[in-house]
């Protein structure tokens, strides 16, 4: 129907809103914004309050708490006049909602909180009661109970995760079907009571009808029962006569067999004790031989261990010898190199000695010449000549000043060049010994490197040899381990064969005892009462099913089948008395087949490659229930796959078995097959007999001999493994050699590093010497040039001086003035300079001589050390030779002792084997004798028990006649049989049995029907007698069963008439109850259908729209179709009685319960549900309070798009939100802010669809005079 619209909301002193304020007008999509604490949620409470929501849901305990209280703070302000204080304390509040109907009329809903704290409701100014107020709201589709017009803050997520029943109640409220609930419950209770009453009367009538029929049948049954009972008495008498005769015949045969068994048992016991002493002596001899063998084996083992203990010592000596020989060779090579270096050094020292001698001679000649020159010049020059020389020299110096300056400069340059040359030569002389020393050190390092290389090679060879020997030891160890594994496997196989052979013997003995027990029971009770085992009574149709049937029969295979439970109890008593073990008995009269036997027969027969186990085995008809109970619904399948398909795919509750023995149980468990095992009764018996035929005495002896042989070989292998050097020894030697190699490598690295430094030093010295040689040559060339220039200048000066000093030279008798100057002026300085040069050269030669002598001394010292080392090596080799000789002698002595002990061990082993074989033969013979004696003793016990059983059977027959009053005629007596048995009591019977036990040959003297039991020649019961007894028993049992089925009761007179009268009364009451139940059902069905139709209309509407809405809210570019949402009913017949499940699957997510979704996903799902519900009974407006708290911007945008899509002129959305995505896309904004001056919430409105210059407008009313622009500052500040 057409909807109205919410125009505006008017508040007066409501919560935080002071005075009268108008909020609105509301557009199709209005967003309410504002800071926290401004009053947005109070606006939500105001809308809820005016629409009739209870105060408990408005965050208030009482209605008084809704009145504005902010005036108290204002009243405390000193600027407030006293007269205005009362006006600042309002005592009432109200909220009005102005709605415009679809017809254009205006409806004003107003709710006021009075001073008394109660509510007053008005519609268009007229006071109305709450019911009328609520009806007026419902006419506008504003359902207060369903709250179809608002969602409180925080409730949106709870909507998605609400229980199914809560969702059902919400839809029932929305649909209006809840209005039918009271009438529905009342009429349903009436219908149930009427139906229960009708069922009670109907059940009573049916019981009375059955009682009438039963009384009539009892009268007829009583007559038939008496006739059958008389016939049964006659058959019982005849059967008892035949049984007494047969029992007397069995008694005679039992006595004869017992006497024979006793004689044979006594003879066997005497034979059993004949060889006990000889066997005991042989066991003592065997024990003595075994002790000697263990002693010798221990001594041989200790000898081998001692011999093996010498091997590591021999290996260490060999390693030491190899190392010493290699070290001696290395030291010899180093000594030879050192001797060659010593010879070279001595030759160098001899040359230096000769140079020193020559230098001494030169110095002596110089000193003699200087002495002569000094003496030659004394006394030849006068003072006048000296004065003339001085004058002339001053003149000449003035004349040749420039030449002298040039000559002085050239001489300075000459001195510098000579000085540099001399310095270079001196440095060369100093560096050359260093170079020689470095070269000598390099030669020494080369020798050390060769020694380290030799040591490394020796250690590496030792490591390679160790690796080879370890590999050989590993190969030998693996070969021994493989041989040991093979021997172990052969020993295991032999042991298993022995165990199987012994198990077969034991199983054969067990089967023999079981067959003997079964034969004894058959003899005692007769073949008609003990039929045999279940496995013997059935035969498989096909041989391949034998194993499967054995698995299915399981423990029932060896069960013994008897004719009755009484026979089974007699068998159990016999087994307990004779201590023959345990057995399972299946009586034919108590065994019952499963009730659901034919449930799966037709289904299984239609399946290929499988059949019921009952169809795969044949047996006699009397044993049908036995095999039905044992096999049940079990199925035999051709393969395991077929069995799995039968149980898992076709869901048939059966046990499926394959021919291999694989089992698939009803519960789904699977059990693996056991091929070639002794399992199942018939199959196991056949296997045991086959194994018994194969495992004869000869094979058992061969297996014992093979086990002894393999044990000996195993002992040899274990001994050989002990002789192999263990890996720990190799690893220890390897670690030692690797450590030695590591040390050598470290020494090589250190030596290499040192040598590298010395090589660098040598190269630097050689380079420096080359530079010095070049510099000496350069300085020499320069010095020659300067000398040439000096000679040229000096020649000019020489000529000038010769000319100017001619008179002086003539008078002084010198050829030239320079002779005078050299002799008298320069002689002393020249002599000192030459003497200094000679002494310097001598000092250099002495230094070189000292260095050469030190090198010679070091070489001599090293040669002495080498000789000492070689002597020590020789001593060590001699010690090693002595130790090796001693070890060789010890090894030879130990080998000789070990061989002697091995021979002794071999002899003792053969002796022990012979004694064991002989003792084994004696044990076998004694075991055979013991088995024979045990069998005879068992036969004697069986005979005694059989005799006691026959006597007990005869006694039981007489007791049965006494208790059941069966009349039997006595031979030779006319008295009644019952009178004779009257004196037959338990004490007399016990005494008779005791006397017969003492003398089993004592005869019974009672004769029945002319057949004396004391006659030894009494003939046994014939087959005809046995057949007659069986026929009479079957006929009697048939009559007994017939009597049991009849089971008559005595019917009193008048019972039938009374029952018929009760039947008439019950029929009338039942008919009246049926009519009442029909009337109640006719009244209930319309109400039920109305409630169902009302509910389903809403459910189908919501269910049809929720998926489309959810897709719109979750669609995206990656997933244009969006997610999936749907509702499902838990009860489709009466959906309002049970829950409704809501499922939402977000895009590209797997299905999960809605409780497991994220917060945002829950919110989107809840909004989809709320929007879908809102489409069924849409209110004129829909208020949502911060439903976007858990949504991101993307989902907020999707929600706003949906809202803008569905809004219309009569559908309005009011959103309280703090997210810009909402209020940016809204059509209008309502801003809530806190006016601190007035202590009140204030309102601003903005129409976003109008132009910007006209958008900001104050809301209508006196409280909305402020523009949005003016209030933007406090909102932004908040």
Helices and strands as residue ranges (DSSP letters): E 5-14, E 17-24, E 29-33, H 40-50, G 55-58, G 63-66, H 71-75, G 82-84, G 86-88, E 93-100, E 106-113, E 119-123, E 126-128, H 130-139, E 150-151, H 156-160, H 164-175, G 177-180, H 181-272, H 276-309, H 311-377, H 383-399, H 401-525, E 530-533, H 534-537, E 539-540, G 543-545, H 546-553, G 554-558, E 560-562, H 565-578, E 585-587, H 601-606, E 610-612, G 613-616, E 617-618, G 621-623, H 624-631, E 635-637, H 640-644, I 645-649, E 656-658, E 663-664, E 670-671, H 681-694, H 697-723, H 727-804, H 806-812, H 817-820, I 821-825, H 827-964, H 977-982, H 986-998, E 1007-1008, E 1011-1012, H 1023-1046, H 1055-1114, E 1124-1129, G 1135-1137, E 1140-1145, G 1154-1156, H 1159-1176, E 1181-1185, H 1193-1206, E 1212-1216, H 1220-1225, E 1228-1235, E 1240-1247, H 1252-1255, E 1256-1257, G 1262-1264, H 1268-1277
